[in-house]
Amino acid sequence: MRDPGAPVDLYRLLEATDEPELIDREIPESAEILELGCGSGRITHPLIALGRRVVAVDFNPEMLELIEGAETVLSRIEDLDLGRTFGGVLLMSTLINAPEEMRLELLRSIRRHLAPAGIALIERYDPDIGNDPTPTERHNGAVTIRVSEIARRGHLLYQTVEYDAGTHGNWRIRLDGRYVVSDDEMLADLAATGLRLLRWIDERHRWLAAALV
């Protein structure tokens, strides 16, 4: 099951953490960046502030209306075919955590749009997510994020995520069987779509850099 995502009103409140700096560091300075699944611009706008050129793609027109300073494209990621390539391609928000055929469609879209010397950055769940059922709480700007009712059954993750923004609103999202991709599956999927792993960026393997074969 795919993450249903957050409502537009919540997306307006969520802030970037260290992602823009990570992206800016990993993707060559001269590269134009294709952001697949940009949402309301939580990452887009900080990248633009860092001087990066961004093409922002999302299937939700309400989200795209919030984007400023970037070229925008209304499309499902799987259907996207811009007829051009980019030095950097982003697939964030753990969108890759999906059943196999959907993962392959997402990676094929990256493959279609990645320049010969380009770098794709993919964010996914920590492969060990859900093995510890202890509830967690963290803060993102004015939003408190609480994760509870956590369970892991094989590759499937079950949890409830509450976004508490006080007077601005409260949202609860239930994930009932979100697929958690293993390292071996990720490597196999990259190979099946004409991509290869360049490196795992962090110790938990939540971020990876990929390139064309």
Backbone hydrogen bonds, N-H to C=O, Kabsch-Sander energy under -0.5 kcal/mol:
donor,donor_aa,acceptor,acceptor_aa,energy
11,Y,7,P,-2.5
12,R,8,V,-1.8
13,L,10,L,-1.7
14,L,10,L,-1.4
22,L,18,D,-2.0
23,I,19,E,-2.8
24,D,20,P,-2.7
25,R,21,E,-1.9
26,E,22,L,-2.0
27,I,23,I,-2.3
31,A,28,P,-1.6
33,I,53,R,-3.0
34,L,88,G,-2.8
35,E,33,I,-0.6
35,E,55,V,-2.8
36,L,34,L,-0.7
36,L,90,L,-2.5
37,G,35,E,-0.7
37,G,57,V,-1.7
38,C,57,V,-2.5
41,G,38,C,-1.7
45,H,41,G,-2.2
47,L,43,I,-2.0
48,I,44,T,-2.3
49,A,45,H,-2.3
50,L,46,P,-1.3
51,G,48,I,-1.9
52,R,47,L,-2.5
55,V,33,I,-2.8
56,A,54,V,-0.6
56,A,71,E,-3.2
57,V,35,E,-2.6
58,D,73,V,-2.0
64,L,60,N,-1.9
65,E,61,P,-1.7
66,L,63,M,-1.7
67,I,64,L,-1.5
71,E,54,V,-1.4
73,V,56,A,-2.4
75,S,58,D,-1.7
75,S,73,V,-0.8
79,D,76,R,-0.5
80,L,76,R,-0.8
80,L,77,I,-0.9
86,F,113,H,-2.6
87,G,32,E,-0.6
88,G,32,E,-1.7
89,V,119,I,-1.8
90,L,34,L,-3.1
91,L,121,L,-2.5
92,M,36,L,-0.7
95,L,92,M,-1.7
96,I,123,E,-0.7
97,N,94,T,-1.6
98,A,96,I,-2.0
103,R,99,P,-2.3
104,L,100,E,-2.6
105,E,101,E,-1.9
106,L,102,M,-2.2
107,L,103,R,-2.5
108,R,104,L,-2.4
109,S,105,E,-1.7
110,I,106,L,-1.7
111,R,107,L,-2.7
112,R,108,R,-2.3
113,H,109,S,-1.2
113,H,110,I,-0.6
114,L,110,I,-0.9
114,L,111,R,-0.6
115,A,86,F,-2.8
115,A,113,H,-0.5
118,G,115,A,-2.2
119,I,87,G,-2.4
120,A,210,A,-2.9
121,L,89,V,-2.7
122,I,208,L,-2.3
123,E,91,L,-2.4
124,R,206,R,-2.8
129,I,126,D,-2.6
131,N,128,D,-1.8
136,T,147,V,-1.9
138,R,145,I,-2.2
140,N,143,V,-3.3
143,V,140,N,-2.4
144,T,164,D,-2.7
145,I,138,R,-3.3
145,I,143,V,-0.5
146,R,144,T,-0.6
146,R,162,E,-2.6
147,V,136,T,-2.3
148,S,160,T,-2.5
150,I,133,P,-0.5
151,A,158,Y,-2.7
153,R,156,L,-2.6
154,G,152,R,-0.5
156,L,153,R,-2.2
157,L,178,R,-2.5
158,Y,151,A,-2.8
159,Q,175,L,-1.8
160,T,148,S,-3.0
161,V,173,I,-3.1
162,E,146,R,-3.2
162,E,160,T,-0.5
163,Y,171,W,-3.4
164,D,144,T,-3.2
164,D,162,E,-0.6
165,A,163,Y,-0.7
165,A,169,G,-2.7
168,H,165,A,-2.1
169,G,166,G,-1.4
171,W,163,Y,-2.4
173,I,161,V,-2.9
175,L,159,Q,-3.2
175,L,173,I,-0.5
176,D,174,R,-0.7
177,G,157,L,-1.7
177,G,175,L,-0.8
178,R,157,L,-2.4
180,V,155,H,-2.9
181,V,179,Y,-0.6
186,M,182,S,-2.2
187,L,183,D,-2.4
188,A,184,D,-2.2
189,D,185,E,-2.7
190,L,186,M,-2.2
191,A,187,L,-2.1
192,A,188,A,-2.2
193,T,189,D,-0.9
193,T,190,L,-0.9
194,G,191,A,-1.2
195,L,190,L,-3.0
196,R,211,A,-2.4
198,L,209,A,-3.0
199,R,209,A,-1.5
201,I,207,W,-2.5
202,D,207,W,-0.8
205,H,202,D,-1.4
208,L,122,I,-2.0
209,A,199,R,-2.6
210,A,120,A,-2.6
211,A,196,R,-2.2
213,V,194,G,-1.9
